[in-house]
Amino acid sequence: MTGHDISAQRFLVIGCVGVVALIAVLLVVAVH
């Protein structure tokens, strides 16, 4: 596994977390 693969995987994880957080915020706003 090279450094580029690790960077890509890290970026993918951060992206997924960001999307989940965004959806959670939208749900909270929709509820209120």
Residue frames as a rotation matrix with the C-alpha (Angstrom) as fourth column:
MET 1
0.586 0.811 0.000 0.00
0.811 -0.586 0.000 0.00
0.000 0.000 -1.000 0.00
THR 2
-0.410 -0.769 0.491 1.49
0.771 -0.579 -0.264 3.33
0.487 0.270 0.830 -1.02
GLY 3
-0.794 0.062 -0.604 1.12
0.388 -0.713 -0.584 6.77
-0.467 -0.698 0.542 0.56
HIS 4
-0.846 0.506 -0.167 -1.20
-0.481 -0.589 0.649 7.83
0.230 0.630 0.742 -2.26
ASP 5
-0.343 0.740 -0.578 -3.61
0.258 0.666 0.699 4.99
0.903 0.090 -0.420 -1.45
ILE 6
-0.446 0.132 -0.885 -3.60
0.895 0.045 -0.444 5.97
-0.019 -0.990 -0.138 2.21
SER 7
-0.916 0.088 -0.391 -4.31
-0.051 -0.993 -0.104 9.61
-0.397 -0.075 0.915 1.30
ALA 8
-0.670 0.697 -0.254 -7.16
-0.392 -0.043 0.919 8.58
0.630 0.715 0.302 -1.02
GLN 9
-0.275 0.563 -0.779 -8.66
0.648 0.707 0.282 6.32
0.710 -0.428 -0.560 1.66
ARG 10
-0.647 -0.020 -0.762 -8.40
0.678 -0.471 -0.564 9.09
-0.348 -0.882 0.319 4.25
PHE 11
-0.922 0.315 -0.223 -10.07
-0.378 -0.855 0.355 11.55
-0.079 0.411 0.908 1.87
LEU 12
-0.473 0.772 -0.425 -12.86
-0.039 0.463 0.885 9.03
0.880 0.435 -0.190 1.22
VAL 13
-0.325 0.314 -0.892 -13.45
0.899 0.394 -0.189 8.54
0.292 -0.864 -0.411 4.97
ILE 14
-0.813 -0.007 -0.582 -13.49
0.277 -0.885 -0.375 12.31
-0.512 -0.466 0.721 5.59
GLY 15
-0.835 0.522 -0.174 -15.94
-0.428 -0.418 0.802 12.71
0.346 0.744 0.572 2.69
CYS 16
-0.316 0.734 -0.602 -18.28
0.412 0.677 0.610 10.05
0.855 -0.056 -0.516 4.09
VAL 17
-0.437 0.102 -0.894 -18.19
0.885 -0.127 -0.447 11.61
-0.159 -0.987 -0.035 7.56
GLY 18
-0.939 0.051 -0.340 -18.90
-0.081 -0.994 0.074 15.03
-0.334 0.097 0.937 6.04
VAL 19
-0.638 0.740 -0.214 -21.90
-0.264 0.051 0.963 13.73
0.723 0.671 0.163 4.11
VAL 20
-0.220 0.543 -0.811 -23.31
0.768 0.609 0.200 11.96
0.602 -0.578 -0.551 7.18
ALA 21
-0.638 -0.073 -0.766 -22.87
0.637 -0.610 -0.472 15.12
-0.433 -0.789 0.436 9.26
LEU 22
-0.944 0.286 -0.162 -24.56
-0.328 -0.792 0.515 17.22
0.019 0.539 0.842 6.57
ILE 23
-0.395 0.831 -0.391 -27.54
0.096 0.461 0.882 14.83
0.914 0.311 -0.262 6.40
ALA 24
-0.310 0.241 -0.920 -27.82
0.934 0.256 -0.248 14.87
0.176 -0.936 -0.304 10.21
VAL 25
-0.853 -0.036 -0.521 -27.90
0.194 -0.948 -0.252 18.69
-0.485 -0.316 0.815 10.21
LEU 26
-0.793 0.590 -0.151 -30.53
-0.408 -0.331 0.851 18.74
0.452 0.737 0.503 7.46
LEU 27
-0.275 0.701 -0.658 -32.67
0.534 0.681 0.502 16.26
0.800 -0.213 -0.561 9.42
VAL 28
-0.494 0.040 -0.869 -32.43
0.827 -0.285 -0.484 18.38
-0.267 -0.958 0.107 12.58
VAL 29
-0.929 0.138 -0.343 -33.38
-0.206 -0.963 0.171 21.51
-0.307 0.230 0.923 10.64
ALA 30
-0.629 0.725 -0.280 -36.28
-0.186 0.210 0.960 19.69
0.755 0.656 0.002 8.99
VAL 31
-0.299 0.504 -0.810 -37.58
0.839 0.544 0.028 18.44
0.455 -0.671 -0.585 12.35
HIS 32
-0.442 0.100 -0.892 -37.46
0.604 -0.702 -0.378 21.91
-0.664 -0.705 0.250 13.86
